[in-house]
Amino acid sequence: MALPRASAVAELLKPITWFPPMWAFGCGVVASGMPTEGRWTLIVAGVLLAGPFVCASSQAVNDWFDRHVDAINEPQRPIPSGRLPGRWGLYIAIIWTLLSLLLGSLLGPVALLAAGVGLLLAWAYSAPPLRLKRNGWWGNSACALCYEGLAWITGAAVMAAGALPDGRSLGLALLYSLGAHGIMTLNDFKSIEGDRQMGIASLPVQLGVQGAARAACLAMALPQLVVVGLLWHWDAPAHAAGVAGLLAVQLLLMRRFLAAPLQRATWYSALGINFFVIGMLVSAFALRAGG
């Protein structure tokens, strides 16, 4: 059996999707309040775990089990196009999962646990019998937790010699995971027709385009409002004001998105989410400054 081309493997692993968990890992590192001097090898290994390993594994798993949907929505992808022939998509998903667990084990028990939970959710999201993505509420929750919360917790734990982060850090990780649910919904707008044909109840399929757009905006905005309140309560008024200002920009962009959600979902993903993730980092610095 011929080996697949490296370009097709790289496309399957989707490097462009690695940024959110890598960023969230970095936020966890900042929120830990621990010094970074002399620990850059550990930090780089953690960033690799979050992005090129765990996230890449999830992409390979998803593309393999979504190959029939992709044949309708995006037939140019590596598996439906035949550039990854046979069962190579599945083999790569398994290999990357095992490599992710190996790297996680080198970073300590909490990092291994977080990686393991993330990988379990990745397989549960895409693979039968659970295939959580068949329902947008469950599937998007699994993705959001993997991309934001678990990566944040892993970053904080790696810096704290494997210990769980404190309650404030865990709270922020959870809130930004809830917000990321809306980001996942934005991604579903591009595949409505294929999802409908294949019986996948994404939020745009369940709620309609306008209803899903409103749900996505609420999911992104409300947790950030809670973050603003918590930062103020934690005596970090400057950081609270920073997150509030970033949220205000998002609300203005959301107004334009809601006027034509089907046409502007990709536009909002490319622009509005930047202010969301900057707010994550501002929140992390609030914990670092507060000690």
Secondary structure by P-SEA (a helix, b strand, c coil): cccccaaaaaaaaccccaaaaaaaaaaaaaaccccccccaaaaaaaaaaacccaaaaaaaaaaaaaaaaaacccccccccccccccaaaaaaaaaaaaaaaaaaaaacaaaaaaaaaaaaaaaaaccccccccccaaaaaaaaaaaacaaaaaaaaaaaaccccccaaaaaaaaaaaaaaaaaaaaaacccaaaaaaaccccccccccaaaaaaaaaaaacaaaaaaaaaaaaacaaaaaaaaaaaaaaaaaaaaaaaacccccaaaaaacaaaaaaaaaaaaaaaaaaac
